[in-house]
Amino acid sequence: MIYTLVAVCLAGFACIQALVGLISYRRTGKRKLLLISLAFLIFTFKGIYAILSAFAVIDLTVQPELYMLVVDLIIVILLYLSIVKE
């Protein structure tokens, strides 16, 4: 129950942040905001995956821990690129 609640919060807040970032990117055209929005969008998909897996709707053949580590790595890389790119 707690796992599902946290997953819903993660997906919801990440989705809101992604939308705010995309709106800001559209207004300013700064690539940094696009990269941050993509990171939050991936967090949204990660939350949706966690919700679906909590209800056993999906089952990947890849180990979930490995899958989540790869997703986290992609998110960290996107955030890093948004910091170092001008």
PyMOL commands that place a pseudoatom at each C-alpha (Angstrom):
pseudoatom trace, name=CA, resn=MET, resi=1, chain=A, elem=C, hetatm=0, pos=[0.000, 0.000, 0.000]
pseudoatom trace, name=CA, resn=ILE, resi=2, chain=A, elem=C, hetatm=0, pos=[2.754, 2.475, 0.919]
pseudoatom trace, name=CA, resn=TYR, resi=3, chain=A, elem=C, hetatm=0, pos=[4.727, 1.449, -2.192]
pseudoatom trace, name=CA, resn=THR, resi=4, chain=A, elem=C, hetatm=0, pos=[1.752, 2.261, -4.409]
pseudoatom trace, name=CA, resn=LEU, resi=5, chain=A, elem=C, hetatm=0, pos=[1.140, 5.597, -2.685]
pseudoatom trace, name=CA, resn=VAL, resi=6, chain=A, elem=C, hetatm=0, pos=[4.782, 6.624, -3.113]
pseudoatom trace, name=CA, resn=ALA, resi=7, chain=A, elem=C, hetatm=0, pos=[4.700, 5.511, -6.765]
pseudoatom trace, name=CA, resn=VAL, resi=8, chain=A, elem=C, hetatm=0, pos=[1.568, 7.587, -7.419]
pseudoatom trace, name=CA, resn=CYS, resi=9, chain=A, elem=C, hetatm=0, pos=[3.164, 10.627, -5.746]
pseudoatom trace, name=CA, resn=LEU, resi=10, chain=A, elem=C, hetatm=0, pos=[6.361, 10.145, -7.759]
pseudoatom trace, name=CA, resn=ALA, resi=11, chain=A, elem=C, hetatm=0, pos=[4.468, 9.914, -11.035]
pseudoatom trace, name=CA, resn=GLY, resi=12, chain=A, elem=C, hetatm=0, pos=[2.197, 12.844, -10.212]
pseudoatom trace, name=CA, resn=PHE, resi=13, chain=A, elem=C, hetatm=0, pos=[4.857, 15.280, -9.052]
pseudoatom trace, name=CA, resn=ALA, resi=14, chain=A, elem=C, hetatm=0, pos=[7.235, 14.291, -11.850]
pseudoatom trace, name=CA, resn=CYS, resi=15, chain=A, elem=C, hetatm=0, pos=[4.494, 14.813, -14.426]
pseudoatom trace, name=CA, resn=ILE, resi=16, chain=A, elem=C, hetatm=0, pos=[3.735, 18.284, -13.051]
pseudoatom trace, name=CA, resn=GLN, resi=17, chain=A, elem=C, hetatm=0, pos=[7.445, 19.189, -13.093]
pseudoatom trace, name=CA, resn=ALA, resi=18, chain=A, elem=C, hetatm=0, pos=[7.806, 17.889, -16.647]
pseudoatom trace, name=CA, resn=LEU, resi=19, chain=A, elem=C, hetatm=0, pos=[4.855, 19.992, -17.813]
pseudoatom trace, name=CA, resn=VAL, resi=20, chain=A, elem=C, hetatm=0, pos=[6.185, 23.115, -16.086]
pseudoatom trace, name=CA, resn=GLY, resi=21, chain=A, elem=C, hetatm=0, pos=[9.606, 22.507, -17.618]
pseudoatom trace, name=CA, resn=LEU, resi=22, chain=A, elem=C, hetatm=0, pos=[8.179, 22.024, -21.100]
pseudoatom trace, name=CA, resn=ILE, resi=23, chain=A, elem=C, hetatm=0, pos=[6.120, 25.202, -20.817]
pseudoatom trace, name=CA, resn=SER, resi=24, chain=A, elem=C, hetatm=0, pos=[9.212, 27.087, -19.644]
pseudoatom trace, name=CA, resn=TYR, resi=25, chain=A, elem=C, hetatm=0, pos=[11.253, 25.618, -22.503]
pseudoatom trace, name=CA, resn=ARG, resi=26, chain=A, elem=C, hetatm=0, pos=[8.615, 26.694, -24.995]
pseudoatom trace, name=CA, resn=ARG, resi=27, chain=A, elem=C, hetatm=0, pos=[8.678, 30.241, -23.642]
pseudoatom trace, name=CA, resn=THR, resi=28, chain=A, elem=C, hetatm=0, pos=[12.447, 30.640, -23.353]
pseudoatom trace, name=CA, resn=GLY, resi=29, chain=A, elem=C, hetatm=0, pos=[13.873, 28.119, -25.818]
pseudoatom trace, name=CA, resn=LYS, resi=30, chain=A, elem=C, hetatm=0, pos=[16.681, 27.145, -23.412]
pseudoatom trace, name=CA, resn=ARG, resi=31, chain=A, elem=C, hetatm=0, pos=[17.981, 23.635, -24.014]
pseudoatom trace, name=CA, resn=LYS, resi=32, chain=A, elem=C, hetatm=0, pos=[18.695, 23.213, -20.303]
pseudoatom trace, name=CA, resn=LEU, resi=33, chain=A, elem=C, hetatm=0, pos=[14.973, 23.296, -19.537]
pseudoatom trace, name=CA, resn=LEU, resi=34, chain=A, elem=C, hetatm=0, pos=[14.297, 20.682, -22.199]
pseudoatom trace, name=CA, resn=LEU, resi=35, chain=A, elem=C, hetatm=0, pos=[16.846, 18.286, -20.672]
pseudoatom trace, name=CA, resn=ILE, resi=36, chain=A, elem=C, hetatm=0, pos=[15.396, 18.784, -17.199]
pseudoatom trace, name=CA, resn=SER, resi=37, chain=A, elem=C, hetatm=0, pos=[11.886, 18.221, -18.561]
pseudoatom trace, name=CA, resn=LEU, resi=38, chain=A, elem=C, hetatm=0, pos=[13.011, 14.980, -20.191]
pseudoatom trace, name=CA, resn=ALA, resi=39, chain=A, elem=C, hetatm=0, pos=[14.475, 13.822, -16.874]
pseudoatom trace, name=CA, resn=PHE, resi=40, chain=A, elem=C, hetatm=0, pos=[11.171, 14.499, -15.114]
pseudoatom trace, name=CA, resn=LEU, resi=41, chain=A, elem=C, hetatm=0, pos=[9.285, 12.798, -17.930]
pseudoatom trace, name=CA, resn=ILE, resi=42, chain=A, elem=C, hetatm=0, pos=[11.396, 9.675, -17.393]
pseudoatom trace, name=CA, resn=PHE, resi=43, chain=A, elem=C, hetatm=0, pos=[10.626, 9.903, -13.673]
pseudoatom trace, name=CA, resn=THR, resi=44, chain=A, elem=C, hetatm=0, pos=[6.944, 9.979, -14.653]
pseudoatom trace, name=CA, resn=PHE, resi=45, chain=A, elem=C, hetatm=0, pos=[7.313, 6.798, -16.701]
pseudoatom trace, name=CA, resn=LYS, resi=46, chain=A, elem=C, hetatm=0, pos=[9.245, 5.208, -13.862]
pseudoatom trace, name=CA, resn=GLY, resi=47, chain=A, elem=C, hetatm=0, pos=[6.390, 6.005, -11.486]
pseudoatom trace, name=CA, resn=ILE, resi=48, chain=A, elem=C, hetatm=0, pos=[3.834, 4.593, -13.908]
pseudoatom trace, name=CA, resn=TYR, resi=49, chain=A, elem=C, hetatm=0, pos=[5.948, 1.450, -14.225]
pseudoatom trace, name=CA, resn=ALA, resi=50, chain=A, elem=C, hetatm=0, pos=[6.078, 1.145, -10.429]
pseudoatom trace, name=CA, resn=ILE, resi=51, chain=A, elem=C, hetatm=0, pos=[2.302, 1.540, -10.176]
pseudoatom trace, name=CA, resn=LEU, resi=52, chain=A, elem=C, hetatm=0, pos=[1.670, -1.080, -12.846]
pseudoatom trace, name=CA, resn=SER, resi=53, chain=A, elem=C, hetatm=0, pos=[4.163, -3.489, -11.335]
pseudoatom trace, name=CA, resn=ALA, resi=54, chain=A, elem=C, hetatm=0, pos=[2.535, -3.050, -7.903]
pseudoatom trace, name=CA, resn=PHE, resi=55, chain=A, elem=C, hetatm=0, pos=[-0.685, -4.393, -9.384]
pseudoatom trace, name=CA, resn=ALA, resi=56, chain=A, elem=C, hetatm=0, pos=[1.194, -7.108, -11.322]
pseudoatom trace, name=CA, resn=VAL, resi=57, chain=A, elem=C, hetatm=0, pos=[-0.075, -5.744, -14.631]
pseudoatom trace, name=CA, resn=ILE, resi=58, chain=A, elem=C, hetatm=0, pos=[3.348, -5.935, -16.256]
pseudoatom trace, name=CA, resn=ASP, resi=59, chain=A, elem=C, hetatm=0, pos=[6.262, -8.276, -15.803]
pseudoatom trace, name=CA, resn=LEU, resi=60, chain=A, elem=C, hetatm=0, pos=[9.548, -7.699, -17.577]
pseudoatom trace, name=CA, resn=THR, resi=61, chain=A, elem=C, hetatm=0, pos=[12.036, -10.490, -18.064]
pseudoatom trace, name=CA, resn=VAL, resi=62, chain=A, elem=C, hetatm=0, pos=[14.835, -8.110, -17.032]
pseudoatom trace, name=CA, resn=GLN, resi=63, chain=A, elem=C, hetatm=0, pos=[15.507, -7.876, -13.310]
pseudoatom trace, name=CA, resn=PRO, resi=64, chain=A, elem=C, hetatm=0, pos=[13.562, -4.859, -11.977]
pseudoatom trace, name=CA, resn=GLU, resi=65, chain=A, elem=C, hetatm=0, pos=[16.530, -3.618, -9.963]
pseudoatom trace, name=CA, resn=LEU, resi=66, chain=A, elem=C, hetatm=0, pos=[18.729, -3.533, -13.063]
pseudoatom trace, name=CA, resn=TYR, resi=67, chain=A, elem=C, hetatm=0, pos=[15.997, -1.840, -15.077]
pseudoatom trace, name=CA, resn=MET, resi=68, chain=A, elem=C, hetatm=0, pos=[15.532, 0.855, -12.431]
pseudoatom trace, name=CA, resn=LEU, resi=69, chain=A, elem=C, hetatm=0, pos=[19.283, 1.411, -12.157]
pseudoatom trace, name=CA, resn=VAL, resi=70, chain=A, elem=C, hetatm=0, pos=[19.543, 1.985, -15.904]
pseudoatom trace, name=CA, resn=VAL, resi=71, chain=A, elem=C, hetatm=0, pos=[16.603, 4.415, -15.796]
pseudoatom trace, name=CA, resn=ASP, resi=72, chain=A, elem=C, hetatm=0, pos=[18.188, 6.272, -12.861]
pseudoatom trace, name=CA, resn=LEU, resi=73, chain=A, elem=C, hetatm=0, pos=[21.473, 6.454, -14.765]
pseudoatom trace, name=CA, resn=ILE, resi=74, chain=A, elem=C, hetatm=0, pos=[19.727, 8.034, -17.762]
pseudoatom trace, name=CA, resn=ILE, resi=75, chain=A, elem=C, hetatm=0, pos=[18.019, 10.557, -15.475]
pseudoatom trace, name=CA, resn=VAL, resi=76, chain=A, elem=C, hetatm=0, pos=[21.278, 11.498, -13.780]
pseudoatom trace, name=CA, resn=ILE, resi=77, chain=A, elem=C, hetatm=0, pos=[22.993, 11.909, -17.162]
pseudoatom trace, name=CA, resn=LEU, resi=78, chain=A, elem=C, hetatm=0, pos=[20.204, 14.208, -18.384]
pseudoatom trace, name=CA, resn=LEU, resi=79, chain=A, elem=C, hetatm=0, pos=[20.424, 16.313, -15.233]
pseudoatom trace, name=CA, resn=TYR, resi=80, chain=A, elem=C, hetatm=0, pos=[24.219, 16.461, -15.546]
pseudoatom trace, name=CA, resn=LEU, resi=81, chain=A, elem=C, hetatm=0, pos=[23.961, 17.609, -19.164]
pseudoatom trace, name=CA, resn=SER, resi=82, chain=A, elem=C, hetatm=0, pos=[21.489, 20.303, -18.171]
pseudoatom trace, name=CA, resn=ILE, resi=83, chain=A, elem=C, hetatm=0, pos=[23.995, 21.638, -15.660]
pseudoatom trace, name=CA, resn=VAL, resi=84, chain=A, elem=C, hetatm=0, pos=[27.143, 21.607, -17.794]
pseudoatom trace, name=CA, resn=LYS, resi=85, chain=A, elem=C, hetatm=0, pos=[25.603, 22.738, -21.102]
pseudoatom trace, name=CA, resn=GLU, resi=86, chain=A, elem=C, hetatm=0, pos=[25.110, 26.459, -21.658]
for i in range(1, 86): cmd.bond("trace and resi %d" % i, "trace and resi %d" % (i + 1))
show_as sticks, trace
zoom trace
